[in-house]
Amino acid sequence: MEPESTVDIADRMSRKRLTIMLIAALAFLAVQLVAQPVFVAGPESVNQTASVLWVVNVVALLLTIGTGGGLLNRRQLRALVEDDVARAHRQLSIVVGYWVAMVIAVTLYVLWEFTGKEVAYLTVTISVLASLFSFSYLEFRAHRDA
């Protein structure tokens, strides 16, 4: 059996990245639907812990979408996984996240009375999810068409 080429490994890793990002987005969504750290009334220590975990999770997801999630890969492999198409998908998904954030922030400001923390939570959560889901969709479509 022939050894797997670098291109084949990169293709497999690209597909795996798609799956991981989609699972991460779905898990993040599920946790937010259950936990809602900003809207839960309870002891301050519980709310503080949930808020810190939310921030850590958001930062990790933002780093993943911002870098393509391949910082630990070898340089040659990273260049193949993060090709022009993947970079374009990542950039477009970041733009989608930005516009979703702007629409949500303005909508919340105009229509509802939330605290600043609640607005930030809703805006960041929904825009990060929009960015991850759009990236996953674009990558899925590219792999399907390939």
ZIKAGI-V887171 format. One record per backbone hydrogen bond with DSSP energy under -0.5 kcal/mol. NH is the residue of the N-H (numbers start at 1). CO is the residue of the C=O. If there is no record, write none. Layout:
NH:CO, NH:CO
//
This chain:
9:5, 10:6, 11:7, 12:8, 13:9, 14:10, 15:11, 16:12, 17:13, 18:14, 19:15, 20:16, 21:17, 22:18, 23:19, 24:20, 25:21, 26:22, 27:23, 28:24, 29:25, 30:26, 31:27, 32:28, 33:29, 34:30, 35:31, 36:31, 36:32, 39:36, 40:36, 42:40, 46:43, 47:43, 48:44, 49:45, 50:46, 51:47, 52:48, 53:49, 54:50, 55:51, 56:52, 57:53, 58:54, 59:55, 60:56, 61:57, 62:58, 63:59, 64:60, 65:61, 66:62, 67:63, 68:64, 69:63, 70:67, 73:70, 78:74, 79:75, 80:76, 81:77, 82:78, 83:80, 83:81, 87:83, 88:84, 89:85, 90:86, 91:87, 92:88, 93:89, 94:90, 95:91, 96:92, 97:93, 98:94, 99:95, 100:96, 101:97, 102:98, 103:99, 104:100, 105:101, 106:102, 107:103, 108:104, 109:105, 110:106, 111:107, 112:108, 114:112, 119:115, 120:116, 121:117, 122:118, 123:119, 124:120, 125:121, 126:122, 127:123, 128:124, 129:125, 130:126, 131:127, 132:128, 133:129, 134:130, 135:131, 136:132, 137:133, 138:134, 139:135, 140:136, 141:137, 142:138, 143:139, 144:140, 145:141, 146:142
//
